[in-house]
């Protein structure tokens, strides 16, 4: 993989990690179009770039959540957890993120080999699930009520979005698209649904980063300059994608992404099936 290819794939990773169009599908497509294979080191640094983007964009909320969570742990020791939990929305948000992360952790541990097999399979798999992503986005826009914000969110909403994130481990099923859509369906305010989706991505991306990091020493395989520039490209494009989607969801619908997923999904699915036969 050369520097230009590394930058292109980094941009694809950053944009599609947070836009509701499936990073897994687009990375598979990008690698096939460019005719390159990604090393474990390169993939690890791309995830780190995406993680850094969301950490910096939501730094104020993350700081408040971490501080509130530590105070909440202190509340447990002082036997006043319930009072603190219901009095501080950031304490609730911190615990709800932990609760919502459990499903994807369970799926990742129990079905790792099955999911890996799907990622290495034919292109019709991500093509099909990309079409599913578009359908989920389209329907969620028409089922949204938009009444629940951070102060009124409960364990059910957080767990429901966590289950949606667990389903999005499938290649082509967008993590951000599925979680935002699930939030809209159960009544979350549009802006908060997007914010919770992005914050929920932090432990998921960090978990993937840690899993890859333990094996990075045995698999470099990519030029160091391509790795570094790919990381920078993933960070910059990821930050821009978050900002753009937050602005878009406040003022417009996500239908444009639904149409995009349908078109690309159908093209890839039909082309892959035709290639097989």
NUFI-682452 format. One line per 8 residues: number of its first residue (from 1); their letters; for each residue z, x, y of N, C-alpha, C, O. Coordinates in steps of 0.1 Angstrom, whole numbers, plus 5000, padded with zeros to 4 digits. Each point is the difference from the previous one (the first is absolute). Example, Ala and Ser with C-alpha at 12.3 -4.5 7.8 and 13.67 -1.06 7.14 Angstrom:
<recs>
1	as	5078:5132:4943:5000:4991:5012:5000:5009:5012:5007:5010:5000 ~ 4986:4986:5011:5000:5009:5011:5008:4992:5011:5001:5005:5011 .
</recs>
This chain:
<recs>
1	xxxxxxxx	5000:5008:4988:5000:4992:5012:5000:5009:5012:5009:5009:5002 ~ 4981:4988:5007:5000:5008:5013:5008:4994:5011:5005:4989:4998 ~ 4995:5017:5014:5008:4995:5011:4995:4986:5005:5008:4991:5002 ~ 4979:5007:4999:4994:4988:5005:5004:4988:4990:5004:4990:5004 ~ 4995:5013:4983:5003:4990:4990:5015:4997:5001:5004:4988:4998 ~ 5004:5022:5004:5015:4998:5001:5003:4991:5012:5009:4992:4999 ~ 4985:5011:5012:5002:4992:5012:4996:4985:4998:5007:4991:5004 ~ 4981:5007:4990:4995:4987:4998:5010:4992:4991:5003:4988:5003 .
9	xxxxxxxx	5001:5018:4986:5009:4993:4991:5014:4998:5006:5006:4990:4998 ~ 4998:5019:5011:5013:4998:5007:4999:4988:5010:5010:4993:5001 ~ 4979:5006:5005:4998:4988:5009:5000:4987:4992:5006:4990:5004 ~ 4987:5010:4985:5000:4989:4991:5014:4996:4995:5004:4988:5001 ~ 5004:5022:4995:5013:4998:4996:5009:4993:5011:5006:4990:4998 ~ 4993:5016:5014:5008:4996:5011:4997:4986:5004:5009:4991:5003 ~ 4978:5006:4999:4996:4986:5004:5003:4990:4990:5006:4989:5003 ~ 4990:5013:4985:5001:4990:4989:5014:4999:4994:5003:4990:4993 .
17	xxxxxxxx	5006:5019:5010:5014:4999:4995:5007:4988:5008:5008:4994:4994 ~ 4988:5004:5018:5007:4990:5008:4991:4988:5004:5005:4989:5002 ~ 4982:5013:4999:4991:4988:5002:5000:4993:4986:5000:5006:4990 ~ 4998:4981:5010:5001:4992:4988:4987:5000:4992:4994:4989:4997 ~ 5002:5023:4999:4987:5001:4993:5001:5009:4987:4990:5003:4994 ~ 5022:5001:5003:5003:5008:4988:4996:5014:5001:4989:5004:4999 ~ 5021:5005:5002:4998:5014:5000:4995:5006:4987:4992:5008:4999 ~ 5014:4986:4990:4997:5005:4987:4985:4998:4997:4993:5009:4995 .
25	xxxxxxxx	5002:4979:5008:4986:4997:4998:4991:5009:5008:4990:5006:4995 ~ 5013:4996:5018:4991:5007:5009:5001:5015:4996:4990:5007:5003 ~ 5021:4998:4993:5001:5014:4995:4991:5003:4988:4994:5010:4999 ~ 5006:4980:4992:4992:5001:4988:4985:5000:5004:4992:5008:4995 ~ 5005:4983:5014:4986:4999:5005:4996:5013:5007:4989:5005:4998 ~ 5020:5000:5011:4997:5012:5008:4998:5012:4991:4990:5008:5002 ~ 5018:4993:4987:4998:5012:4991:4987:4999:4992:4994:5010:4998 ~ 5003:4977:4999:4987:4999:4993:4988:5002:5008:4990:5006:4996 .
33	xxxxxxxx	5010:4990:5017:4989:5002:5009:4998:5014:5004:4989:5005:5001 ~ 5023:5002:5001:4999:5014:5004:4998:5010:4988:4997:5011:5001 ~ 5005:4983:4987:4999:5008:4988:5011:5011:4998:4997:5011:4995 ~ 5015:4986:5009:5011:5009:4999:5012:4994:4993:5001:4988:4999 ~ 5007:5021:4996:5012:4996:4994:5012:5005:5008:5000:5011:5005 ~ 5010:4981:4997:5012:5004:5008:5010:5007:4991:5003:4995:4989 ~ 5002:5016:5016:5011:5007:4993:5013:4993:5003:5001:4992:5009 ~ 5009:5010:4983:5013:4994:5002:5006:5005:5013:5006:4992:5007 .
41	xxxxxxxx	4992:5020:4997:5005:5005:5012:4994:4993:5012:5007:4996:5009 ~ 4980:5001:4991:4994:4993:5011:5005:4986:5001:5003:4995:5011 ~ 4997:4998:4977:5005:4986:5000:5015:5000:5005:5003:4990:5008 ~ 5005:5019:4989:5014:5001:5004:5001:5001:5016:5007:4993:5006 ~ 4985:5016:4999:5000:5002:5015:4994:4988:5007:5004:4997:5012 ~ 4986:4996:4982:4995:4988:5007:5011:4989:5001:5001:4994:5010 ~ 5007:5005:4979:5011:4990:5000:5010:5004:5011:5006:4992:5007 ~ 4997:5021:4994:5009:5005:5010:4995:4997:5014:5008:4997:5009 .
49	xxxxxxxx	4979:5004:4994:4994:4997:5013:5002:4985:5003:5004:4997:5011 ~ 4994:4994:4979:5002:4986:5002:5014:4997:5003:5004:4992:5008 ~ 5005:5014:4984:5015:4998:5002:5004:5004:5013:5008:4993:5007 ~ 4987:5019:4998:5004:5004:5014:4996:4991:5010:5007:4997:5010 ~ 4981:4997:4989:4995:4990:5009:5009:4988:5002:5003:4996:5011 ~ 5001:4998:4978:5008:4988:5001:5014:5004:5004:5007:4992:5007 ~ 4998:5019:4990:5014:5005:5004:5000:5001:5015:5010:4996:5007 ~ 4980:5010:4999:4999:5003:5014:4998:4986:5008:5006:4998:5010 .
57	xxxxxxxx	4985:4994:4985:4997:4988:5007:5012:4991:5001:5003:4993:5010 ~ 5005:5006:4979:5011:4991:4999:5014:5008:5001:5010:4996:4995 ~ 4989:5015:5012:5012:5009:5001:5012:4993:5005:5011:5002:4996 ~ 4988:4990:5014:5011:4993:5006:5006:4990:4990:5013:5000:4999 ~ 4979:4992:4995:5005:4991:4990:5006:5007:4988:5011:4996:4995 ~ 4983:5015:5001:5006:5007:4988:5013:5007:5004:5009:5000:4991 ~ 4992:5005:5021:5013:5006:5004:5011:4989:5000:5011:5002:4995 ~ 4986:4986:5010:5010:4989:5001:5003:4996:4985:5012:4996:4998 .
65	xxxxxxxx	4978:5003:4994:5003:4996:4986:5009:5010:4992:5009:4996:4994 ~ 4988:5017:5008:5008:5010:4993:5014:5000:5005:5010:5001:4992 ~ 4992:4998:5021:5013:4999:5006:5008:4988:4995:5011:5001:4997 ~ 4981:4988:5003:5007:4987:4996:5003:5001:4985:5011:4994:4996 ~ 4981:5012:4996:5003:5001:4986:5012:5008:4997:5008:4997:4992 ~ 4993:5014:5015:5012:5009:4999:5013:4992:5004:5010:5001:4993 ~ 4989:4992:5018:5011:4992:5004:5003:4989:4989:5012:4996:4998 ~ 4978:4999:4996:5002:4989:4990:5007:5006:4988:5008:4993:4994 .
73	xxxxxxxx	4988:5019:5002:5007:5007:4989:5015:5002:5004:5009:4998:4991 ~ 4994:5005:5021:5014:5000:5005:5007:4987:4999:5011:4999:4997 ~ 4981:4990:5006:5005:4987:4999:5005:4997:4986:5010:4993:4997 ~ 4982:5012:4993:5004:4998:4986:5013:5006:4997:5009:4994:4993 ~ 4993:5018:5012:5013:5007:4997:5011:4993:5007:5012:5001:4996 ~ 4985:4992:5015:5011:4993:5008:5001:4986:4996:5007:4992:5006 ~ 4986:5004:4983:5000:4986:4995:4996:4990:5011:5006:4989:5000 ~ 4984:5014:5008:4995:4991:5010:4985:5000:5000:4993:4998:5011 .
81	xxxxxxxx	5001:5004:4978:4985:5001:4999:4994:4987:5004:4990:5000:5008 ~ 5015:4988:4988:4993:4988:5003:5000:4997:5015:4990:4996:5005 ~ 5021:5007:5001:5000:4997:5015:4990:5009:5007:4993:4995:5009 ~ 5007:5018:4987:4990:5009:5007:4986:4996:4997:4991:5001:5008 ~ 5006:4995:4979:4987:4997:4996:4994:4988:5008:4988:5001:5004 ~ 5020:4989:4998:4995:4988:5007:5000:5002:5016:4995:4992:5007 ~ 5012:5018:4997:5001:5002:5015:4990:5009:5006:4997:5000:5012 ~ 4997:5008:4979:4990:5011:5005:4987:4998:4993:4999:5003:4988 .
89	xxxxxxxx	4990:4993:5019:4987:4998:4993:4995:5013:4994:4992:5000:4990 ~ 5011:5012:5016:4995:5012:4994:5007:5004:4988:4995:5007:4991 ~ 5018:4989:5007:5006:5002:4987:4994:4992:4989:4997:5005:4989 ~ 4999:4983:5015:4993:4991:4990:4986:5006:4997:4996:5001:4988 ~ 4997:5003:5022:4987:5006:4998:5000:5012:4991:4992:5001:4991 ~ 5018:5008:5011:5001:5012:4991:5002:4996:4986:4994:5005:4991 ~ 5015:4986:5006:5003:4995:4986:4988:4993:4994:4997:5000:4988 ~ 4996:4992:5021:4989:4992:4995:4988:5010:4996:4993:4997:4991 .
97	xxxxxxxx	5005:5014:5016:4990:5009:4997:5003:5007:4986:4992:5001:4992 ~ 5021:5002:5006:5004:5005:4987:4998:4990:4989:4994:5003:4989 ~ 5009:4984:5013:4998:4989:4991:4985:4999:4997:4996:4999:4988 ~ 4996:5001:5022:4986:4998:4998:4993:5012:4993:4989:4998:4995 ~ 5017:5013:5005:4994:5012:4994:5002:5000:4985:4993:5007:4993 ~ 5017:4986:5002:5004:5001:4986:4988:4995:4991:4997:5007:4990 ~ 4996:4982:5013:4989:4996:4991:4989:5011:4998:4996:5003:4989 ~ 5000:5004:5022:4989:5010:4999:5005:5012:4992:4993:5006:4993 .
105	xxxxxxxx	5020:4997:5009:5006:5011:4992:5000:4997:4985:4997:5009:4992 ~ 5007:4979:5005:5000:4996:4986:4986:5000:4994:4998:5005:4989 ~ 4992:4989:5018:4986:5000:4995:4995:5015:4999:4993:5003:4990 ~ 5010:5005:5019:4995:5014:5000:5005:5008:4988:4993:5008:4994 ~ 5020:4989:5003:5006:5007:4988:4995:4995:4987:4997:5007:4991 ~ 5003:4979:5008:4997:4994:4987:4985:5000:4996:4996:5000:4988 ~ 4996:5000:5022:4985:4998:4998:4992:5011:5006:4988:4998:5003 ~ 5018:5014:4998:4993:5011:5006:4987:5004:4993:4989:5002:5006 .
113	xxxxxxxx	5011:4999:4981:4989:5004:4992:4989:4989:5001:4988:5004:5001 ~ 5015:4983:4999:4990:4990:5000:4993:5000:5014:4988:4998:5001 ~ 5020:5004:5010:4994:5000:5013:4991:5012:5002:4990:4999:5006 ~ 5015:5013:4989:4991:5012:5000:4987:4998:4993:4990:5005:5005 ~ 5010:4987:4984:4988:4998:4993:4990:4991:5008:4988:5002:5000 ~ 5018:4989:5008:4991:4992:5009:4994:5008:5011:4988:4998:5003 ~ 5019:5012:5002:4995:5008:5011:4989:5009:4995:4991:5004:5008 ~ 5009:5000:4979:4990:5009:4995:4989:4992:4993:4991:5006:4994 .
121	xxxxxxxx	5009:4981:5007:4990:4992:4993:4988:4997:5009:4997:5007:5010 ~ 4995:4983:4986:4988:4997:5007:5002:4994:5014:5011:4995:5002 ~ 4979:5006:5006:5001:4996:5014:5001:4984:5001:5005:4996:5011 ~ 4992:4997:4979:5000:4985:5001:5015:4996:5001:5002:4989:5005 ~ 5008:5019:4990:5014:4996:5001:5004:4999:5015:5005:4990:5004 ~ 4994:5021:5004:5004:4999:5014:4991:4991:5008:5004:4993:5009 ~ 4983:5006:4986:4991:4990:5007:5005:4986:4998:5000:4992:5010 ~ 5004:5004:4978:5005:4987:4998:5013:4997:5008:5001:4990:5006 .
129	xxxxxxxx	5009:5020:4994:5012:4997:5006:4999:5001:5016:5008:4994:5007 ~ 4981:5013:4997:4998:4999:5015:4995:4986:5004:5004:4996:5011 ~ 4988:4998:4980:4996:4986:5003:5013:4991:5000:5001:4991:5008 ~ 5008:5011:4983:5013:4993:4999:5008:5002:5013:5005:4990:5006 ~ 4995:5022:4999:5007:5003:5013:4994:4992:5011:5008:4994:5008 ~ 4979:5005:4993:4993:4992:5010:5004:4985:4999:5003:4994:5010 ~ 4998:5001:4978:5003:4986:4998:5015:4997:5004:5003:4990:5007 ~ 5006:5020:4990:5014:4998:5004:5001:5000:5015:5008:4992:5005 .
137	xxxxxxxx	4985:5017:5001:5001:5001:5015:4995:4987:5006:5006:4995:5010 ~ 4982:5000:4986:4994:4988:5005:5009:4988:4999:5003:4993:5009 ~ 5003:5005:4979:5008:4989:4998:5013:5000:5007:5005:4990:5005 ~ 5001:5022:4996:5013:5002:5007:4999:4996:5015:5009:4995:5006 ~ 4979:5008:5000:4998:4996:5014:5001:4985:5002:5004:4995:5011 ~ 4993:4997:4979:5000:4986:5001:5012:4993:4995:5002:4988:5001 ~ 5008:5020:4994:5012:4995:4995:5012:5005:5008:5012:4996:4997 ~ 4985:5012:5013:5011:5006:5008:5006:4990:5009:4994:4992:5006 .
145	xxxxxxxx	5020:5009:4995:5007:4991:5009:5007:5008:5011:5001:4995:5011 ~ 5003:5018:4986:5004:5009:5010:5013:4997:5008:5000:5001:5012 ~ 5010:4995:4981:5013:4996:5006:5011:5010:4998:5010:5001:5008 ~ 4990:5007:4982:5011:5009:4996:4998:5014:5006:4990:5007:4997 ~ 5020:4998:5011:5000:5013:5005:5011:5008:4993:5006:4996:4991 ~ 4996:5017:5014:5010:5009:4994:5014:4994:5000:5007:5002:4990 ~ 4997:4990:5020:5013:4994:5000:5003:4989:4990:5011:4997:4996 ~ 4978:4997:4999:5001:4989:4991:4995:5003:4986:5000:4991:4991 .
153	xxxxxxxx	4995:5021:5006:4995:5003:4987:5011:5001:4990:5011:5004:5003 ~ 4986:4991:4985:5010:5000:4989:4996:5008:4988:4989:5006:5000 ~ 5019:4994:4990:4997:5008:4988:4988:4995:4993:4992:5008:4994 ~ 5005:4979:5006:4988:4995:4993:4988:5005:5006:4991:5004:4993 ~ 5007:4996:5020:4988:5005:5007:4998:5015:4997:4989:5004:4997 ~ 5022:5004:5003:4999:5014:4997:4996:5003:4986:4991:5008:4997 ~ 5015:4984:4994:4996:5002:4985:4986:4996:4998:4993:5006:4992 ~ 5003:4983:5014:4986:4995:4998:4990:5010:5004:4990:5002:4993 .
161	xxxxxxxx	5012:5004:5019:4991:5011:5005:5001:5012:4991:4990:5007:4998 ~ 5022:4996:4996:5001:5011:4991:4992:4998:4987:4994:5009:4995 ~ 5006:4979:5000:4992:4996:4989:4985:5001:5002:4993:5005:4992 ~ 5004:4991:5021:4986:5002:5004:4996:5015:5000:4989:5003:4996 ~ 5020:5005:5009:4997:5014:5001:4998:5006:4986:4992:5009:4997 ~ 5017:4986:4993:4999:5005:4986:4986:4996:4994:4995:5008:4993 ~ 5000:4980:5010:4987:4996:4995:4989:5009:5006:4990:5003:4993 ~ 5012:5002:5019:4990:5008:5007:4999:5014:4995:4992:5008:5005 .
169	xxxxxxxx	5015:4995:4984:4998:5013:4994:4987:5001:4993:4995:5011:4996 ~ 4998:4977:5002:4987:5000:4993:4990:5006:5010:5000:4997:5012 ~ 4990:5011:4983:4990:5005:5008:4991:4990:5006:4994:4992:4993 ~ 5005:5007:5021:4992:4990:5006:5007:4989:5006:4995:4993:5009 ~ 5018:5005:4987:5009:4990:5006:5008:5006:5011:5009:5008:4997 ~ 4987:4989:5015:5006:5007:5012:5015:4998:5001:5005:4988:4999 ~ 5003:5022:5002:5014:4999:5002:5004:4993:5013:5007:4991:5000 ~ 4987:5014:5011:5003:4994:5013:4995:4985:5000:5007:4991:5005 .
177	xxxxxxxx	4981:5007:4990:4994:4987:5001:5008:4990:4991:5002:4989:5005 ~ 5002:5015:4983:5007:4991:4992:5014:4997:5005:5005:4989:5000 ~ 5002:5021:5005:5014:4998:5006:4999:4992:5013:5009:4991:5001 ~ 4982:5012:5007:4999:4992:5013:4996:4985:4997:5006:4991:5005 ~ 4985:5008:4986:4995:4986:4996:5012:4992:4994:5002:4989:5003 ~ 5006:5018:4988:5011:4993:4994:5011:4996:5010:5006:4990:4999 ~ 4995:5019:5011:5010:4997:5011:4995:4988:5008:5009:4991:5004 ~ 4978:5008:4999:4995:4989:5007:5002:4987:4992:5003:4989:5006 .
185	xxxxxxxx	4994:5011:4981:5001:4988:4992:5014:4994:5000:5002:4988:4999 ~ 5008:5021:5001:5014:4995:4999:5006:4998:5014:5012:4998:5001 ~ 4980:5003:5009:5005:4996:5013:5004:5010:5010:5006:4997:5010 ~ 4991:5016:4987:5004:5011:5009:4991:5000:5013:4988:4997:4999 ~ 5018:5006:5012:4992:5002:5012:4990:5011:4998:5003:5010:4993 ~ 4985:4989:5012:4989:5009:4997:5004:5015:5003:4998:5008:4992 ~ 5007:4994:5020:5004:5014:5004:5011:5005:4991:4999:5012:4996 ~ 5011:4980:5001:5010:5005:4991:4996:5002:4986:5004:5010:4993 .
193	xxxxxxxx	4987:4982:5002:4994:5002:4987:4993:5013:4999:5002:5007:4990 ~ 4991:4997:5020:4993:5013:5000:5010:5011:5001:4999:5010:4993 ~ 5011:4989:5016:5010:5010:5001:5008:5002:4988:5002:5012:4996 ~ 5002:4978:4997:5007:5001:4988:4992:5006:4989:5004:5008:4992 ~ 4983:4989:5008:4991:5006:4990:4998:5015:5002:5001:5007:4990 ~ 4998:4997:5022:4999:5014:5003:5013:5008:4997:4999:5011:4994 ~ 5012:4983:5010:5013:5007:4997:5002:5000:4985:5005:5010:4995 ~ 4991:4980:4998:5001:4999:4985:4992:5011:4994:5002:5004:4988 .
201	xxxxxxxx	4987:5000:5018:4991:5010:4994:5007:5014:5000:4996:5009:4992 ~ 5015:4993:5016:5006:5013:5001:5006:5005:4986:4996:5011:4996 ~ 5013:4981:4998:5005:5004:4987:4989:5001:4989:5000:5008:4992 ~ 4990:4983:5009:4989:5000:4990:4992:5013:5002:4997:5007:4989 ~ 4999:4997:5023:4992:5012:5002:5008:5012:4997:4996:5010:4994 ~ 5017:4990:5010:5009:5011:4997:5002:5002:4985:5000:5011:4995 ~ 5001:4978:4998:5002:5001:4986:4987:5006:4993:5002:5009:4991 ~ 4986:4987:5014:4988:5006:4994:4999:5015:5004:4996:5008:4992 .
209	xxxxxxxx	5009:4995:5020:5000:5014:5004:5009:5009:4991:4996:5011:4996 ~ 5016:4984:5001:5009:5007:4992:4995:5002:4986:5001:5011:4994 ~ 4993:4978:5000:4995:5001:4987:4989:5011:4999:4999:5007:4990 ~ 4992:4993:5020:4990:5010:5000:5005:5014:5003:4995:5010:4995 ~ 5015:4991:5014:5006:5013:5004:5005:5008:4988:4999:5012:5000 ~ 5007:4982:4990:5006:5007:4989:4989:5007:4992:5004:5010:4993 ~ 4984:4986:5008:4989:5006:4992:4990:5008:5008:4990:5005:4995 ~ 5013:4997:5018:4990:5005:5009:4998:5015:4997:4989:5005:5003 .
217	xxxxxxxx	5021:5002:4992:4998:5014:4998:4990:5004:4990:4994:5010:5001 ~ 5003:4981:4990:4991:5003:4989:4986:4995:5003:4991:5001:4992 ~ 5007:4993:5020:4987:4994:5003:4997:5001:5015:5002:4990:5007 ~ 4993:5022:4997:4996:5001:5014:4985:4995:5001:4998:4989:5005 ~ 4993:5019:4991:4986:4996:4998:4992:4996:5012:4988:4998:4999 ~ 5018:5003:5013:4993:4996:5012:5003:5011:5011:5011:5005:5001 ~ 4978:4998:5007:5002:5010:5010:5011:4996:5009:5001:4989:5004 ~ 5007:5021:5000:5012:4997:5009:4996:4994:5013:5007:4991:5005 .
225	xxxxxxxx	4982:5013:5001:4995:4995:5013:4997:4985:4998:5003:4992:5009 ~ 4991:5004:4980:4996:4987:4997:5013:4991:4999:5000:4989:5004 ~ 5010:5017:4989:5013:4992:4998:5006:4998:5014:5005:4989:5002 ~ 4996:5021:5006:5007:4999:5013:4992:4990:5009:5007:4992:5006 ~ 4980:5010:4995:4993:4991:5009:4999:4986:4994:5000:4990:5008 ~ 5000:5008:4979:5001:4987:4994:5013:4993:5004:5000:4988:5003 ~ 5011:5020:4996:5013:4995:5004:5000:4995:5015:5005:4989:5003 ~ 4990:5019:5006:4999:4997:5014:4992:4987:5002:5004:4991:5008 .
233	xxxxxxxx	4984:5009:4985:4992:4988:5001:5006:4987:4995:4999:4990:5006 ~ 5009:5011:4983:5007:4989:4995:5011:4995:5009:5002:4988:5002 ~ 5005:5022:5005:5010:4996:5009:4995:4993:5013:5004:4989:5003 ~ 4985:5017:5003:4995:4994:5012:4993:4986:4997:5003:4991:5008 ~ 4989:5009:4982:4994:4987:4997:5010:4989:4995:4998:4989:5003 ~ 5012:5016:4990:5010:4990:4996:5008:4994:5012:5003:4988:5000 ~ 5000:5021:5010:5007:4995:5012:4992:4990:5007:5005:4990:5005 ~ 4982:5014:4997:4991:4991:5007:4998:4986:4993:4999:4990:5006 .
241	xxxxxxxx	5001:5011:4980:4998:4988:4992:5012:4990:5002:4998:4988:5001 ~ 5014:5018:4999:5012:4992:5002:5000:4993:5014:5002:4988:5001 ~ 4995:5020:5009:4999:4994:5014:4990:4990:5001:5002:4989:5006 ~ 4986:5013:4988:4989:4990:5001:5004:4987:4993:4997:4990:5005 ~ 5009:5011:4983:5002:4988:4993:5012:4992:5006:4999:4988:5000 ~ 5011:5019:5006:5011:4993:5007:4994:4992:5012:5003:4989:5002 ~ 4988:5018:5005:4994:4993:5012:4991:4988:4995:5000:4990:5006 ~ 4992:5013:4983:4991:4990:4995:5007:4987:4995:4996:4989:5003 .
249	xxxxxxxx	5015:5013:4990:5006:4989:4993:5008:4991:5011:5002:4989:4997 ~ 5001:5017:5014:5007:4992:5011:4990:4991:5007:5004:4989:5004 ~ 4983:5015:4997:4991:4992:5008:4988:4994:4992:4994:4991:5005 ~ 5004:5014:4983:4988:4995:4993:5004:4998:4985:5012:5002:4996 ~ 4979:4994:4996:5002:4998:4985:4996:5013:4993:4994:5009:5005 ~ 5009:4991:4982:4996:5011:4991:4987:4996:4992:4997:5007:4990 ~ 4996:4983:5014:4989:4995:4993:4989:5011:4999:4993:5001:4990 ~ 5006:5008:5020:4990:5010:5000:5002:5009:4988:4990:5005:4994 .
257	xxxxxxxx	5022:4998:5002:5003:5008:4989:4997:4993:4987:4996:5006:4990 ~ 5007:4981:5010:4996:4992:4988:4985:5000:4997:4996:5002:4989 ~ 4996:4996:5022:4986:5001:4998:4995:5014:4995:4992:5001:4991 ~ 5014:5009:5015:4997:5014:4996:5003:5002:4985:4992:5006:4993 ~ 5020:4990:5003:5004:5002:4986:4991:4992:4991:4996:5005:4989 ~ 5000:4983:5014:4991:4992:4992:4986:5008:4999:4995:5001:4988 ~ 5000:5003:5023:4987:5007:5000:5000:5012:4991:4992:5002:4991 ~ 5017:5007:5013:5001:5013:4993:5004:4998:4985:4994:5006:4991 .
265	xxxxxxxx	5015:4985:5006:5004:4997:4987:4989:4995:4991:4998:5005:4989 ~ 4994:4986:5016:4988:4994:4993:4990:5011:4997:4995:5002:4989 ~ 5002:5006:5022:4990:5011:4998:5004:5010:4990:4992:5003:4991 ~ 5020:5001:5009:5005:5010:4991:5001:4994:4986:4996:5007:4990 ~ 5009:4981:5009:5001:4994:4986:4987:4998:4994:4998:5003:4988 ~ 4992:4991:5019:4987:4997:4995:4993:5013:4996:4993:5002:4990 ~ 5008:5008:5020:4993:5013:4997:5006:5007:4988:4993:5006:4993 ~ 5020:4993:5005:5006:5007:4989:4996:4993:4987:4998:5007:4990 .
273	xxxxx	5002:4980:5010:4996:4992:4988:4986:5003:4996:4996:5002:4988 ~ 4995:4998:5022:4986:5003:4998:4998:5014:4995:4991:5002:4991 ~ 5017:5008:5013:4999:5013:4996:5004:5001:4985:4994:5008:4992 ~ 5016:4984:5004:5004:5001:4986:4989:4995:4991:4998:5006:4989 ~ 4995:4983:5015:4990:4994:4992:4986:5006:5002:4990:4996:4994 .
</recs>
